[in-house]
C-alpha cells in the first residue's frame, strides 16, 4: 500500500472532514497544511493525494492519484470558478483532479461542473464531517433557541448585511426565547451592535456545530449551514432581503428560495413576522420541502461517509 498525502488549507484539527478520515484511515499517511503542497506528490513518495480544499497550485503531481473531498454540501450558492468568484483558484490545478466526492447522486453533475472533470469521476460518497450528526447528541438546552448564521459576504457580495432592527426583535422575544447570532469566521465586525436581553452574538471562532446542536430553528440566507441544520432535523427560516441582486450576481444551484424552505421573508420592517415565523417553525418542525431538499443535496450523508471514503483511498493506494 502506498503512502497517502493529506493536504488542507487549514491545520488538520480545523478541518472536520479531513480529521475524521485521517483518524479512520489506517494506511501510511502524511498531513501537510497548505494546498499548494500537492506539488510533485509522486516525487515525494506519495501514491495518493487527498485534498479537502479548492487547490491553489499544483505544479505537477506526476502520476499520484488526487482525490478532492468536496468543499461544501452541493446545492447552495454557486462557486463560480469561471466567473472570478474565487480568483485565486488555478484552473490548471482543477484539471489534475482525478476523483471528487459528492454528497448526493443529484450533486454529481454539480461537482463535475465545479471542478471541470468527468461525471464518471465524481463519486456520491457523502461528506465525512456529517457523520458526527448521526452519533448520540447531547441534551438540548432548555428554552427555545433560534440560531442566526448568515453566509460570508465578501468578494462579489460586497459585504452586504441584512437590514434587521435587532432592538425591535429583542423586544418581541419572550423570556424563554433566545436568539444566538453566529457570524461567518471571515466576516469582520459585529452583526448586531448592541446590548440586548434576548440576543447574544458569539465570536466567529466558536464552532458553528455547537450552536446547531442546541438550537430549535436555524435562520440563514444562502449559507450551506442550512443543510447541516436539516441533517440535524432543524427547520430553516430564510432571511433574504437582497435576493434579486444575489441571484443575479452569484446564484444558487436550485430554484431559490422555494426549493430550500417554505419559510422566507425579506425582514426589513418585518421583524414581527420574523418572530412569528420562528415560533411557527419551532412548533411544526421540518417540512416536506426541507426533507426533499436534503435528499437532493445530501442524500449520501448517512453516517457512513468516512468509511466509504477510506475504502476508496485504500483502493487507490
N, C-alpha and C positions, 0 to 999 in steps of 0.2 A: 504494500500500500504506500503510495507516495505521500509526501508532506503537503498539507493544505495551508495556504496563506489566507488569514482573515484580515480584512482591512476595513476601516471605518473612518469617516471624517472626524469622529469624536472618540475619546477614550472608551475602552471596552465597557466599563461599568455604566456609561451613559446611553448605550445602545442596547435596548432590551431584547430585540430580535437576535442580534449577534451574540449577546451574552448567553441566551438560552441555548442556542445552537452550539456555541463554544463549550458550554458546560456538559452538554449531552454527547457531543462528538468525541469518540474515544480513539481516533487515529492520531498520527503525528501531525502537529499543528503549531502555527506561529501566529501571533497577532501583531499588527503594525498599525499605529494611528497615523492617518493621512492617506487619502485615496490615491494620491499621486504615486504611492508606493506599490501600485500594481505593476509598475515598470519592470521589465526584464525578469518576470517571475520565474521562468524556466531556468534562466541562467543562475538564479539564486537558489535553485534546487527545489522549487515547488511545482507540483503537478496540477494543482487546482487553486484558483483564486476565488474567494468568496467575499463579495463587496456589498455592503448594505446601503451605500450612498450612490448618488449620481457621480460617476468618475470625472475628475477634472483633467487628468493627464494619464495617458498610457502611451509611453513612447514605443514600446514593443514588448508585449507579453510573451512572445515566442509561441511555443506550442502548448503552454499551460492553458487549461480549460477554465473559463471565467463563468461565475455564477453570480447574478445580481439578485439580491433578496427582495427587490422592490423598494420603493421609497414612499410608501403611504398606501392606504387602502384605496384601490382604484374605484373611481366613481365620483370623487369630489371635484375640486377645481382643476381645470386643465393646467398641465405643467408647461405647455407651450415652449418646448425646447427649440423649435424653429422660429418662434416669434420674439425671441430676446428676453423672455421672462426670466430665464436663468442664463445670462450671457457668459457666465464663467464655464459652462459645460463645453468640453471639447468634443465636437461631433465625431472626430476620428476615434475617440475612446469608445463611443457608443457602438461603433461598427465592430469593435473587438469583443463585445459581449456574446458569449456562446449560449448561455441559458439564463432565463429570467423567471422569477416566481410571481404568479398571480394569486390573488386572494379569492378568485371565483372563476368558473368557466366563462361567465359573461365578461370578465375582465381581461381575458386573453388578448383580444384584438386591441384593447386599450393599451396594455403594457407593450405589445408589439409595436404599436404606433409611437408610443413614447420613446422607445429605445431604438427604433429602426431595425428590428430583427424579425425573422420569420415567426408566424404564429405557431409553427411546429416546435419552436424552441422556447415557448412560454408554457410553463407547467403550473396548473392550478393546485398548488400545494398548501396555500394559506400563508398566514403571517405568524411567525414564531411567537412574537410578543403577545399575541391574543390568546395563547394557550393559558396564560395566567387567569383569564376571565372565566375559565371553566373549572378552576380549583375552588375549594371551600373559601367563602368570603367572610370577612369579619362582620360582626353585628353592626347594623346601621345605627348611626347616632339618632337620638330621639329628636322629635320635631321635624318639620318639613324644610328641606334644604333645596334651594334652586342654585344651579351652577351656571355661571355665565363665562363662556370661553370663546371669544371671537377669534377669527383667523388672523394670521400675521399680515399686517399691511405695510408693504414696502415695495421696492422696485416699481412695477407698473401700477400698484394700488395707491400710491401717493399718500400713504399714512392715514387713510380715512378712518374715522371712528364714528360709530352710530351716535346720533344725537338723542341721548336719553337724559331725562331730568331725574337724576338719581335721588335728589331730595324728595321729589314727589313720590317716587317708587318706595322709598324708605318709609314715608308717612302712610302709605297704603298697606304695608305688610303688617300682619298680626304678630303678637308676641311669640307664637310658636313657629314663625316663619323666618328663615334666614336666606339671604341672597349672597352667595360667595362669588367673587369676581376673580378670575384667574386669567391673566393676560399671557399671550404667547411669549416664550423666552427671548425672542428677538425684538419684541415691542418695547420701545423706550417710553418711560414715564407712566404715571398712574392713569387709570381709565376713569376713576370715579371722582377724585378731587374733592374730598370732604370727610367729615366726621359724622358717621351715621349710627343709628341704633340697631338696624337690622341688616346692614350691608357691610361685608368685610372683604377687603382686597388683599390678596396674598402675593408675595414676591414671585416673579416668574420662574425662579429656580426650583420652586416646590413642585414635585411630580404631579402632573395632572391626574394620574390614575388614582391617587389617594382621594381626590375630591369626587371623581366619577363613582367610586365605590360607595361613597356616603351620601350622594345626592339623590333626590327624588325625580328631578327633571333637569335636563340639560338645555341651556339657551345658547345658541350659536348663530353664525351666519352661513359661512361657506366652508367651515373647518371640517376636516375628516374626523375630528373628535366625535362628530355625530354618530359615526359607525361604531366607535368604541362604546358609546352610550347604548346604542341599540343592542350590541352584543351582551351588554350587562342588563338588558331588559329595562332600560330607562327611556321614557318618552322624550321627544325632542321638540322644542319650540324655536322657530327660525325668526331672527330679528334682522330684517334686510331693507334698510332704508335707502340703499343705493343700488338696488337690484338691476335696474336698467343699465346703468353705467358699468357695473361689474360684469354683467353677462356680455356686454358689447366688447369690453376690453380684455376679459380673461376667460369667462365662460365655465360651464360645468359639463360633465360628460353625459348627464341625463337631463331631462326636462326639469328645470328648476322654477319654483320650489315644489311643485305638486308631486313629483316622483319621490321626494325625500320625506316630506311630512305634511299632514293636512293642517298643521298649526303654524301660521306665519303671519307676520304683520310688520308694518314699517316703523312702529314705535313712536316716532316724533309726534308728541301731542296725544299719544295713545297709551300712556302709562297705566291708566285704569284697565284698559283692555288687556294689556300685557299681564298684569297681576291676575286678572280673572282667567286668562288663558293658561297661566302656570298652574293655578289651582285646579282647573278642569283636567289638565294633563296629568297631574299628580293623582287625581281621583280615578280617572279612566284608564291610565296606563298606556302601553304601547298599542298602536293601531295596526290594522291590516296593511295600510300604506307603508308603515315603517318595517313591518315584517317582510313585505315583498321587496323593499329596497335593500334590506340586509341580505336577503338571499342572493340578489343580483350582485351586490358589491362584495360580500364576504361569505359566500356560500361554502367556501373551502376552509373557513376558520371554525374548527370543531373541537379544538383542544388537543389535536394530534399533529399540528403543522410541523413542530420541531422534529418529531420522529421521521416524518416523510422527507423533510429537507436533509436530515442527516443521512438517510438511506440514499438519497440522490448523490450527496457528496461522496459517500463511500463507493458508489458505483462508478464514479468518475475518477477517483483517486487510484 
